[in-house]
Amino acid sequence: MFDFWETDLTEEERNRLLDNAAEQVRKRRLEVPAVAFLELHKPMAGVAGAAGVVMAPFLVPLLGFSAVNDYSRLFSKRENIEDLMKRLEAPREGSPES
């Protein structure tokens, strides 16, 4: 049987997940709503991580066990949410702002 949150994320895994999440949000051009959502829900970071575990029976068939486990561990810590917001607020590469 799979064990949720068996180990902590390594720094490499954490950066890979944050980069992937930021890329997916930017691809859809939803940076502003995503930052607003994350800012509003930052105080509930632990609950967000636990919600991934609770919703796992519905999410695992769609996203896979590994993705649900990794992102639930990622979003269970407030500093990861803040890092994702910083990545989303940074100018896009190749844009006139950068």
N, C-alpha and C positions, 0 to 999 in steps of 0.2 A: 504494500500500500504506500502511496505517496505521503510524505510528511511536509506540511506547509512550514515555512520559516525554519527549516532545519539548521541552516547556517546563515550568517550575515553576508550581505553583498560585499564583494571585494571592490576596491576603488575603480578597477578597470570595468567591472560589470556595471557599477553605478554610473560611471561616465557614459558607457555604451547605451544604457537604458535612457538616461537623460537626453543624450544626443538624438536617439531614435524618437522619443516623445516630442522633442522640440521640432524635429524635422517633419513629423506627421502633422503637427499643428500648423507649422508654416506652409506646408504643401497645400493645406486647405484655407490658408490666409485667415486663420482664426486667432491670431496672437492676442489681440485686445480682449475678446471675450474670455479666452483661456486664462490670461493673467488676472482678470477680474474674478473669475470663478475660483482660481487658486488662492487669491488674496482673501476672499470671503471664507474659504474652507480651511485655510492654513491652521487655525486653532484646533481643528478637529482631525489633525493628521493621523493620530493613532486610530481613530474611528474609521478613517478612510482605508487604512491598511487592513483592519479587521473586516471591513465590509467586503473586501476582495475575497477573504476566506469564506465569509457567509454566502456570498454570491457565486462561489466556485462551482457548484453543481450546474449553474446556468452558463457560466463564462467558459469553463474548461472545454466543452464541446465546440465552442466557437473560436476560442483563442489558443487553446492548448494549455496543458498544465504548467509548463515552464513559464510562459508569459504571465499567467495569472499569479503564480508564485513570486516571480521576480518583481512585477509591478506592485503587488500588495506589500512586499517588503520595502520597495523603494518609497512608496507613498505613506508608509507608516512613520516616517521621520520628517519633522518640520524642516530641517536644513535641506533635505532633498527637494522639497517643494519650493523653497526659496531659490535654490540653484536653478531649478527649471524655469522659474519666473525670470531670473537674470538672463538665461539663455534666450528666452522669448523676447525680452526687452532689448537685447543687443541688436544693432543694425544687421540687416541681411547682407551676406557677401555679394558683392557686385551691384549693390544698390547705391544710389547717389549719396546716401548718408554715410557710407563706409569709406 
